[in-house]
Amino acid sequence: MSAFVDAIHPSRLFKSNLDVSGIEDLRLQKEDHVTNIEGMREAIKTLHRKQRQLEDEEANIHRQKEEIINAMRYHKKTREEIQRRVDIKKRILKDISREDDVESSTRKLVNQVAKINDERFHAMIKLKDLLTEAVALKWSHTEKNMTLIELDTKIWEMEKGVKKLEKDANQAARNYEDCRRITQEHRRRLSIAKQNAESIAMITKDLEKEFCAMPTTLEELETAIQDTESEANSMLFLNQNVLQEYQNRQHEIESISNKLKDDKGEHEICCSEIETVKGKWLPTLRILVSKINDTFSRNFQEMAVAGEVSLDEHGIDFDHYGILIKVKFRQTSQLQVLSSHHQSGGERSVSTILYLVSLQDLTNCPFRVVDEINQGMDPINERKMFQQLVRAASQINTPQCFLLTPKLLPDLEYSDACSILNIMNGPWIEEPAKAWSSGDCWRTVVSAAGH
């Protein structure tokens, strides 16, 4: 025997061909875009400050313009007032000309006219200066407004450029994240494939030599795989249907898997719809059963020890839903479901009639019929049961209740709403029935009533 120890060459088959330089270029482009965006934002802030300064200057120009317009209106009003005075003086001059001292009045009026004309001249000079200043201010306002429009255009173009740069930066960041995610996925798949390969067979010297002889690029590996598959397809089998059966079985497995996924989706949708519909009626049913339980427990305490009515829920298996009636007739026992195995016939009758009484206020019907409910009861429970039934049936706005029974205990408590009807039956009733049906008895009763 001999042993050899050789160094294992680095892995060449399962290494991921990563474009590290491309990822680094994308990262550098992202940093350049971020730097350009910051510069654009600072420039936009500067332009916004300049825009606000121009808007302030525009407001000052508007204010000066309003002052000039007001001054022009004032001078116009003054000029009109001077003209009105001149007209008045002219009329006075005409009146004076008719008088004797025409020359003196004329000189006086001439002096006044000269003075007025001098005032008009100075006012016109001032008006000219104001108009010149207004034109200059208007021109300055127009220039500043044009500058403001140009700045707005530049700001819009710069904002558009910033948005484009932000879009490019976001796209570069997404590309970088995609590359990083793909790289991580390739690394994960490489690790899983390596683990699977090592779990199947350890790398021996012969396998290592074969791996070294294999292609090292993805394209060459795919070509080798296709060649191997072609070689496998060209092999001769003893059973020519083995490959076809295998492919059919694969298609069948895939079809069943897809159908199972679809069925699971439909099952989840149906369960969701069932839960939605269940949420509409189940809370109302629980409230109704709770009301029945309150009345049943209160009435049961008067006749026995304790009783309880609850809703027996079974998830979405609605066929097994039901009402559970639990009763206890002895202090030492526990609440047990009402059945023939735990209670006697009389106890079941008491529980049943109390449950019907509990439904009295919660259901609407024209009448109720109770047939021989007191059979098998002891006298104490029968008396208590009859009291409960009379009290429940005698309330206002409750349906009429018929109790059919072959017997009644003596000295029972009746209300004014109770009526007792005795039904006669047996072979000895035949003769009286014929007499009444023929009308003879009715004529006897009518004649007696007439007397």
JOJO-V858776 format. One line per field, one symbol per residue. burial: + if it has 9 or more other ideal C-beta (glycine too) atoms within 8 Angstrom, else -. Layout:
burial = ???
This chain:
burial = ----------------------+--++-++--++-++--++-++--++-++--++-++--++-++--++-++--+--++--+--++--+--++--++----+--++--+--++--+--++--+--++--++-++--++-++--++-++--++-++--++-++--++-++--++-++--++--+--++--+--++--++--------++--+--+-----++-++------------------+---------------------------+--++--+---+--++-++-+++-+++-+++-++-+++++++--------+--+++++-------+-+----+--+++++++++++++++-------+-+--++--+---+++++++++++++++--++-+---+---+-------------------+-----+-----+----------
